[in-house]
Amino acid sequence: MPSAVVVRRGARARSQSPSGEFDSARRTRPRLEEERGRGGKGGIGKPCRARARSQSPPGGFGSARRTRAQVEGEERGRGWMEGIASALPDDMLLEVFKRLPPMADIVRCSAVCRRWRLLLSGAGGLPPPPPYFGFFRNYGPSPLPPFVPTAGVGLDLGALPVSRACGALLIDCRGRRLLLRELGAGSARELKLLVCDPLRKTSVPLPSRYVAGHRVACCALLPGEGAAFRVVVVLFGAAPAHFDILVYSSAASAWEAATGALKKSMNPRQGPTVVTGDVVYKLQSEDKYIMAVDATKMVLSAVPLPNTGMLLYAGNHWIGKTVDGQLCFFALREQLVLAKWVLESPGEWSQRLAVDLRVLMNPATVGDLFLVKLSAKISDQLRGCKLVSFGGFCEGTGALFFVMADWVMALDLTTWKFERLWRNTDESRPLGDVFPVEMMVWPPARRDYLTMKE
């Protein structure tokens, strides 16, 4: 590997998986300064190939130049609202606020002036804020993942710097930011990733990586403080069997790479990811293990699945994390019993109390799903049952998402309350994974509101 430094690590620094699939003792890190200065052909552990990108308009993607009349109209509107704000006493304003919907109108009121915002922040009796703006999902006919609003405020990716003829695939969502992979004729040879904030209408294109002959096993987004973030990519080589870890840092605006050997040939699988600190966990469903990637030490290991005593297949098991950052494993038994395990120490799972989802379902929260025959067993569809499967996990709120008979349902693991969010009416394209966008601090400040305006 040209212009690289090979670092051999001592025995204490080596990382081995319990099952012996990975060997991260030998690491390779490119010299980023030389890489940026020299350029050249891209490759794994080689300099990135620069590519031209269309620049987003001022203010981020989706920002349109406002006319003078629009600006003057907004100023007149704010002046009129501020006049009302100064005339009405607090108790009358609260009575008005209590009669507003819990999301869109209250957000707009909190953006009028400091007095209204302070009043809304400390007011009692107001409708509780929803936990999510909604969720994104991958949808075949659409070149970009569409947004499903569940709280009255829409988000749009329509102005992202992505070719409409090719589109993009949403592969991760965390901390109200999205990680997308651009598609197109060269996507099999080149990995083009994009990190965007749909609330603030900003996007960051990552330097592309040449990945021909490798298979993408993991792509995960790690949010940092403020606008900082990292992106972790794991690639499996074809022959000889090896893996590559790529970590992009927004602070350095560059990739860092490490490599190691696979003990046996492995195939990348689709599956959810969870981030705890600097470690990314990815569920490898069919291979019966959880991949663990340390983004700081740049080592790879494997976590065996707990002994569930049931047949595991795509859709009936998922991963998440506890409030204190411990890895969780969820399994959905055929009778709609949710089982949970927590990784107490390396290789040791502790089973927690199982919960019957049927007991938690009532007409007030799930509507007519209360009377529908539901099952987590695929073959039960032949007996008239509607399928139930996992759809996602929200790390910010600690909620599990399910797809139940074409409905997207959210289960709060703290209160054990269901929320029915949205129904898919396109029978030709069933629902897959969902990527929720959490609510911000409530009520949002004016600067946050302005970024959400369509």
C-alpha positions as CSV (number, residue, x, y, z in Angstrom):
1,M,0.0,0.0,0.0
2,P,1.8,3.2,-1.2
3,S,2.7,6.0,1.2
4,A,1.3,4.3,4.3
5,V,2.7,3.5,7.7
6,V,2.2,0.0,9.0
7,V,1.8,-0.1,12.8
8,R,2.3,-3.4,14.6
9,R,0.6,-3.5,17.9
10,G,1.5,-5.4,21.1
11,A,-0.5,-8.3,22.5
12,R,-2.4,-6.1,25.0
13,A,-3.6,-3.8,22.2
14,R,-4.9,-6.6,20.0
15,S,-8.6,-7.2,19.7
16,Q,-10.0,-10.7,18.9
17,S,-13.6,-11.6,18.6
18,P,-15.0,-14.4,20.8
19,S,-15.6,-16.5,17.8
20,G,-12.3,-15.7,16.1
21,E,-13.7,-14.1,12.9
22,F,-11.6,-11.0,12.9
23,D,-7.9,-10.2,13.5
24,S,-7.3,-6.5,14.0
25,A,-3.6,-6.8,15.1
26,R,-2.3,-5.3,11.9
27,R,-3.4,-1.8,11.2
28,T,-2.7,0.5,8.3
29,R,-3.2,4.2,8.5
30,P,-2.7,6.5,5.5
31,R,-0.6,9.6,5.8
32,L,-3.5,12.1,5.4
33,E,-1.2,15.1,4.7
34,E,0.6,13.3,1.8
35,E,-2.7,11.9,0.6
36,R,-4.3,15.4,0.4
37,G,-1.2,16.9,-1.1
38,R,-0.5,14.3,-3.8
39,G,-3.9,13.2,-5.0
40,G,-4.0,10.3,-7.4
41,K,-6.0,7.2,-7.9
42,G,-8.5,6.3,-5.2
43,G,-8.6,3.0,-3.4
44,I,-8.8,1.3,-0.1
45,G,-6.1,3.0,2.0
46,K,-5.2,5.1,-1.1
47,P,-5.9,8.8,-1.7
48,C,-9.5,9.8,-2.2
49,R,-10.5,10.9,-5.7
50,A,-11.9,14.4,-5.7
51,R,-15.1,14.9,-7.5
52,A,-17.0,18.0,-8.5
53,R,-20.1,18.6,-6.5
54,S,-23.0,21.0,-7.2
55,Q,-23.0,23.7,-4.5
56,S,-26.1,24.1,-2.5
57,P,-27.7,27.6,-2.6
58,P,-26.9,30.1,0.2
59,G,-28.4,29.1,3.5
60,G,-28.2,25.3,2.8
61,F,-30.2,23.1,0.5
62,G,-33.8,24.1,-0.1
63,S,-33.1,27.8,0.6
64,A,-34.8,30.1,-1.8
65,R,-34.0,33.8,-2.3
66,R,-36.7,35.8,-0.7
67,T,-38.1,38.9,-2.5
68,R,-38.3,42.3,-0.9
69,A,-42.1,42.1,-0.7
70,Q,-41.9,38.8,1.2
71,V,-39.4,40.3,3.7
72,E,-41.6,43.4,4.2
73,G,-44.7,41.2,4.6
74,E,-43.0,39.1,7.3
75,E,-41.9,42.3,9.1
76,R,-45.4,43.6,9.0
77,G,-46.8,40.3,10.3
78,R,-44.3,40.2,13.2
79,G,-45.1,43.8,14.1
80,W,-48.8,43.0,14.2
81,M,-48.3,39.9,16.3
82,E,-46.0,41.8,18.7
83,G,-48.7,44.4,19.1
84,I,-51.2,41.7,20.2
85,A,-48.5,40.2,22.4
86,S,-48.1,43.4,24.3
87,A,-51.9,44.0,24.7
88,L,-53.1,40.6,26.0
89,P,-52.4,39.6,29.6
90,D,-50.6,36.3,30.2
91,D,-53.7,34.4,31.4
92,M,-55.6,35.2,28.2
93,L,-52.7,34.2,26.1
94,L,-52.5,30.9,27.9
95,E,-56.2,30.2,27.2
96,V,-55.6,30.8,23.5
97,F,-52.5,28.6,23.5
98,K,-54.3,25.7,25.2
99,R,-56.7,25.6,22.3
100,L,-54.0,25.2,19.6
101,P,-52.8,22.0,18.1
102,P,-49.8,20.6,19.9
103,M,-47.2,21.1,17.1
104,A,-47.4,23.5,14.2
105,D,-49.3,26.5,15.7
106,I,-47.5,26.3,19.0
107,V,-44.2,26.3,17.2
108,R,-45.2,29.4,15.3
109,C,-46.4,31.1,18.4
110,S,-43.2,30.4,20.3
111,A,-41.3,32.1,17.4
112,V,-43.2,35.4,17.7
113,C,-41.4,37.0,20.6
114,R,-39.4,36.3,23.7
115,R,-42.4,36.8,26.0
116,W,-44.5,34.2,24.1
117,R,-41.7,31.8,24.1
118,L,-41.1,32.1,27.9
119,L,-44.8,31.8,28.5
120,L,-45.1,28.7,26.5
121,S,-42.0,27.2,28.1
122,G,-43.4,27.4,31.6
123,A,-47.1,27.0,30.9
124,G,-49.1,24.2,32.4
125,G,-52.0,22.5,30.7
126,L,-50.7,22.8,27.2
127,P,-50.9,19.9,24.8
128,P,-47.8,17.7,25.3
129,P,-45.3,17.9,22.4
130,P,-45.0,14.9,20.1
131,P,-41.7,13.0,20.4
132,Y,-41.1,13.0,16.6
133,F,-41.4,15.3,13.7
134,G,-42.1,12.1,11.7
135,F,-39.8,9.7,9.8
136,F,-38.0,9.2,6.5
137,R,-38.2,5.9,4.6
138,N,-36.7,4.5,1.4
139,Y,-39.3,4.3,-1.3
140,G,-38.5,2.9,-4.7
141,P,-40.4,5.3,-7.1
142,S,-38.9,8.3,-5.3
143,P,-35.3,9.3,-6.1
144,L,-34.9,10.6,-2.6
145,P,-36.3,9.2,0.6
146,P,-39.7,10.8,1.3
147,F,-40.7,12.2,4.7
148,V,-43.8,11.2,6.5
149,P,-44.9,14.0,8.8
150,T,-46.6,13.0,12.0
151,A,-46.6,16.3,13.9
152,G,-47.8,18.9,11.3
153,V,-44.4,20.1,10.1
154,G,-43.0,18.7,6.8
155,L,-39.3,18.1,6.0
156,D,-38.0,17.9,2.5
157,L,-34.8,16.6,0.8
158,G,-35.8,17.8,-2.6
159,A,-32.9,20.3,-3.0
160,L,-30.0,18.0,-2.0
161,P,-27.1,18.1,-4.4
162,V,-28.0,14.7,-5.8
163,S,-28.8,13.8,-9.4
164,R,-32.5,13.1,-9.8
165,A,-31.7,10.5,-12.4
166,C,-29.8,8.4,-9.9
167,G,-31.2,9.3,-6.5
168,A,-29.9,8.3,-3.0
169,L,-30.5,5.6,-0.5
170,L,-31.0,6.4,3.2
171,I,-28.7,4.1,5.2
172,D,-28.6,5.7,8.7
173,C,-30.2,8.3,10.9
174,R,-29.0,9.6,14.2
175,G,-29.1,12.9,16.1
176,R,-31.6,14.4,13.6
177,R,-29.1,13.9,10.8
178,L,-29.2,11.6,7.9
179,L,-26.5,9.5,6.1
180,L,-27.3,8.8,2.5
181,R,-25.5,7.0,-0.3
182,E,-25.7,8.3,-3.8
183,L,-26.7,5.9,-6.4
184,G,-25.9,5.8,-10.1
185,A,-23.8,4.0,-12.8
186,G,-20.6,4.1,-10.8
187,S,-22.0,3.4,-7.3
188,A,-20.7,-0.2,-7.4
189,R,-17.1,1.1,-7.8
190,E,-17.3,4.3,-5.8
191,L,-18.8,5.0,-2.4
192,K,-20.4,8.5,-2.4
193,L,-21.9,9.5,1.0
194,L,-23.7,12.6,2.1
195,V,-24.6,13.8,5.6
196,C,-27.5,16.2,5.8
197,D,-29.5,18.0,8.5
198,P,-33.1,18.2,7.2
199,L,-34.1,20.6,10.0
200,R,-31.4,23.2,9.3
201,K,-31.3,22.5,5.5
202,T,-27.6,21.8,5.4
203,S,-25.6,19.0,3.8
204,V,-22.0,17.9,3.7
205,P,-20.7,15.7,0.8
206,L,-18.0,13.3,1.9
207,P,-14.9,12.6,-0.3
208,S,-15.7,9.6,-2.4
209,R,-13.9,6.2,-1.9
210,Y,-13.0,3.7,-4.6
211,V,-14.5,0.4,-3.4
212,A,-14.4,-1.9,-6.4
213,G,-13.9,-5.5,-5.4
214,H,-15.1,-4.8,-1.9
215,R,-18.5,-5.2,-0.3
216,V,-20.0,-2.6,2.1
217,A,-20.7,-4.3,5.4
218,C,-21.5,-1.3,7.5
219,C,-22.2,2.5,7.2
220,A,-23.0,4.4,10.4
221,L,-23.2,8.0,11.4
222,L,-21.7,9.1,14.8
223,P,-22.9,12.6,15.8
224,G,-20.5,14.8,17.8
225,E,-20.8,18.1,19.6
226,G,-22.4,20.9,17.6
227,A,-22.0,20.4,13.8
228,A,-19.2,17.8,14.2
229,F,-19.7,14.2,13.2
230,R,-18.0,11.0,12.1
231,V,-18.9,8.3,9.6
232,V,-17.8,4.7,10.0
233,V,-17.6,2.3,7.0
234,V,-16.6,-1.3,7.1
235,L,-15.7,-3.1,3.8
236,F,-15.2,-6.8,3.3
237,G,-12.7,-7.8,0.6
238,A,-13.3,-10.6,-1.8
239,A,-9.9,-12.4,-2.1
240,P,-7.9,-12.8,0.0
241,A,-10.5,-12.4,2.8
242,H,-9.8,-9.2,4.7
243,F,-11.7,-6.2,6.0
244,D,-11.1,-2.4,5.9
245,I,-12.3,0.1,8.4
246,L,-12.8,3.7,7.2
247,V,-13.5,6.6,9.5
248,Y,-14.4,10.0,8.2
249,S,-14.0,13.0,10.6
250,S,-15.7,16.3,9.8
251,A,-13.1,18.0,12.0
252,A,-10.2,16.8,9.8
253,S,-12.3,16.6,6.6
254,A,-10.5,13.4,5.7
255,W,-10.7,9.6,5.9
256,E,-8.6,7.4,8.1
257,A,-8.2,3.7,7.3
258,A,-7.2,0.5,9.0
259,T,-7.1,-3.1,7.7
260,G,-7.2,-6.6,9.1
261,A,-7.8,-10.3,8.2
262,L,-11.0,-12.3,8.3
263,K,-10.7,-15.8,9.7
264,K,-13.5,-16.9,7.4
265,S,-15.4,-15.6,4.4
266,M,-18.3,-13.4,5.5
267,N,-21.2,-11.8,3.6
268,P,-22.5,-8.3,4.4
269,R,-26.1,-8.3,5.5
270,Q,-28.7,-5.6,5.9
271,G,-29.4,-4.8,9.5
272,P,-29.8,-2.0,12.1
273,T,-27.0,-0.1,13.7
274,V,-26.6,1.3,17.3
275,V,-24.0,3.6,18.6
276,T,-22.7,3.6,22.2
277,G,-19.9,6.0,22.7
278,D,-17.3,5.3,20.1
279,V,-18.5,1.8,19.2
280,V,-20.9,1.0,16.4
281,Y,-22.9,-2.2,16.7
282,K,-24.5,-3.7,13.5
283,L,-26.8,-6.7,13.5
284,Q,-25.7,-9.4,11.1
285,S,-29.0,-11.3,11.2
286,E,-28.3,-14.3,9.0
287,D,-24.7,-14.8,10.4
288,K,-26.0,-14.8,14.0
289,Y,-23.7,-12.2,15.5
290,I,-23.4,-8.5,16.1
291,M,-20.5,-6.6,14.5
292,A,-18.7,-4.2,16.8
293,V,-16.5,-1.4,15.3
294,D,-14.5,0.8,17.6
295,A,-14.2,4.1,15.7
296,T,-11.3,5.4,17.9
297,K,-9.1,2.3,18.1
298,M,-10.3,1.2,14.6
299,V,-10.6,-2.5,15.5
300,L,-13.3,-5.0,14.6
301,S,-14.8,-7.7,16.8
302,A,-18.0,-9.8,17.0
303,V,-20.6,-10.2,19.7
304,P,-22.5,-13.5,19.7
305,L,-26.3,-13.3,19.9
306,P,-28.0,-14.4,23.1
307,N,-29.6,-17.8,23.3
308,T,-33.2,-16.9,22.5
309,G,-34.6,-20.4,22.2
310,M,-36.5,-19.4,19.1
311,L,-36.0,-19.3,15.3
312,L,-34.5,-16.0,14.2
313,Y,-35.3,-14.6,10.8
314,A,-35.4,-11.1,9.2
315,G,-37.8,-8.8,10.9
316,N,-38.4,-10.7,14.3
317,H,-35.2,-9.4,16.1
318,W,-33.5,-6.1,16.5
319,I,-30.9,-4.2,18.5
320,G,-31.0,-1.0,20.6
321,K,-29.5,0.4,23.7
322,T,-30.5,1.3,27.3
323,V,-30.6,4.8,28.8
324,D,-27.1,4.2,30.3
325,G,-25.7,3.0,26.9
326,Q,-25.8,-0.8,27.2
327,L,-26.4,-2.8,24.1
328,C,-29.9,-4.4,23.9
329,F,-31.2,-7.3,21.8
330,F,-34.9,-7.6,21.1
331,A,-36.8,-10.6,19.8
332,L,-40.5,-10.9,18.9
333,R,-42.1,-14.2,19.5
334,E,-45.0,-15.5,17.4
335,Q,-47.6,-14.7,20.1
336,L,-46.4,-11.0,20.0
337,V,-44.3,-11.3,23.2
338,L,-41.4,-8.9,23.2
339,A,-38.3,-10.4,24.8
340,K,-35.3,-8.3,25.7
341,W,-31.6,-9.1,26.6
342,V,-29.0,-6.6,27.8
343,L,-25.2,-7.1,27.3
344,E,-24.0,-6.8,30.9
345,S,-20.3,-7.7,30.0
346,P,-18.5,-9.0,26.9
347,G,-20.2,-12.1,25.8
348,E,-22.7,-12.2,28.7
349,W,-26.3,-11.4,28.0
350,S,-28.9,-10.9,30.8
351,Q,-32.5,-11.6,29.9
352,R,-35.1,-9.1,31.1
353,L,-38.8,-9.5,31.7
354,A,-40.8,-10.3,28.5
355,V,-43.8,-8.1,27.7
356,D,-47.0,-9.2,25.9
357,L,-47.7,-6.6,23.3
358,R,-51.4,-7.6,23.1
359,V,-51.9,-6.4,26.7
360,L,-50.4,-3.0,25.8
361,M,-52.7,-2.5,22.8
362,N,-56.0,-0.7,23.4
363,P,-58.4,1.1,21.0
364,A,-57.4,4.5,22.3
365,T,-53.8,4.1,21.1
366,V,-53.9,1.5,18.3
367,G,-57.4,2.1,16.9
368,D,-58.8,-0.8,14.8
369,L,-55.6,-2.7,15.1
370,F,-57.0,-3.8,18.4
371,L,-59.3,-6.2,16.6
372,V,-56.9,-7.3,13.8
373,K,-55.3,-10.8,13.9
374,L,-51.6,-10.1,14.2
375,S,-48.7,-12.5,14.2
376,A,-44.9,-12.3,14.0
377,K,-44.7,-15.6,12.1
378,I,-44.6,-15.2,8.4
379,S,-46.5,-18.4,7.6
380,D,-49.4,-17.2,9.7
381,Q,-50.3,-14.8,6.9
382,L,-51.8,-17.9,5.1
383,R,-54.3,-18.1,8.0
384,G,-55.4,-14.5,7.6
385,C,-53.0,-12.9,10.1
386,K,-51.3,-9.6,9.5
387,L,-47.6,-9.6,9.9
388,V,-45.8,-7.8,12.7
389,S,-42.1,-6.9,12.4
390,F,-39.5,-4.5,13.8
391,G,-39.1,-1.3,11.9
392,G,-36.5,0.7,13.8
393,F,-35.1,2.0,17.1
394,C,-34.8,5.6,18.1
395,E,-31.7,6.1,20.2
396,G,-32.8,9.6,21.4
397,T,-36.2,8.6,22.8
398,G,-35.5,4.9,23.4
399,A,-38.5,3.8,21.4
400,L,-39.0,0.7,19.3
401,F,-40.8,1.0,16.0
402,F,-43.0,-1.8,14.6
403,V,-44.7,-2.4,11.3
404,M,-48.1,-3.8,12.1
405,A,-50.5,-4.6,9.2
406,D,-49.1,-1.7,7.2
407,W,-49.2,0.7,10.2
408,V,-46.1,2.2,11.7
409,M,-46.3,2.0,15.4
410,A,-44.0,3.5,18.1
411,L,-43.6,1.8,21.5
412,D,-42.2,3.9,24.3
413,L,-40.1,1.5,26.4
414,T,-40.3,3.8,29.5
415,T,-44.1,4.2,29.6
416,W,-44.9,1.1,27.6
417,K,-47.4,3.1,25.5
418,F,-48.1,2.6,21.8
419,E,-48.5,5.4,19.3
420,R,-50.0,4.9,15.9
421,L,-48.1,7.1,13.5
422,W,-49.0,6.4,9.9
423,R,-50.5,3.8,7.5
424,N,-49.0,2.7,4.2
425,T,-51.7,2.6,1.5
426,D,-49.4,1.4,-1.3
427,E,-49.9,-2.3,-1.3
428,S,-47.5,-2.9,-4.1
429,R,-44.6,-1.6,-1.9
430,P,-44.6,-2.8,1.7
431,L,-43.0,-0.8,4.4
432,G,-39.4,-1.5,5.4
433,D,-37.1,0.2,7.9
434,V,-38.1,3.7,9.2
435,F,-35.8,6.5,10.2
436,P,-37.5,8.8,12.8
437,V,-36.5,12.4,13.3
438,E,-36.8,13.4,17.0
439,M,-38.4,16.5,18.3
440,M,-36.0,19.3,19.4
441,V,-36.1,21.3,22.7
442,W,-39.7,22.3,23.3
443,P,-40.8,24.8,22.4
444,P,-38.2,25.5,19.7
445,A,-36.4,28.8,19.5
446,R,-37.0,31.2,16.7
447,R,-33.8,30.2,14.9
448,D,-35.0,26.6,15.0
449,Y,-38.4,27.5,13.7
450,L,-37.0,29.5,10.8
451,T,-35.0,26.5,9.6
452,M,-38.1,24.3,9.5
453,K,-40.2,26.7,7.4
454,E,-40.9,25.4,4.0
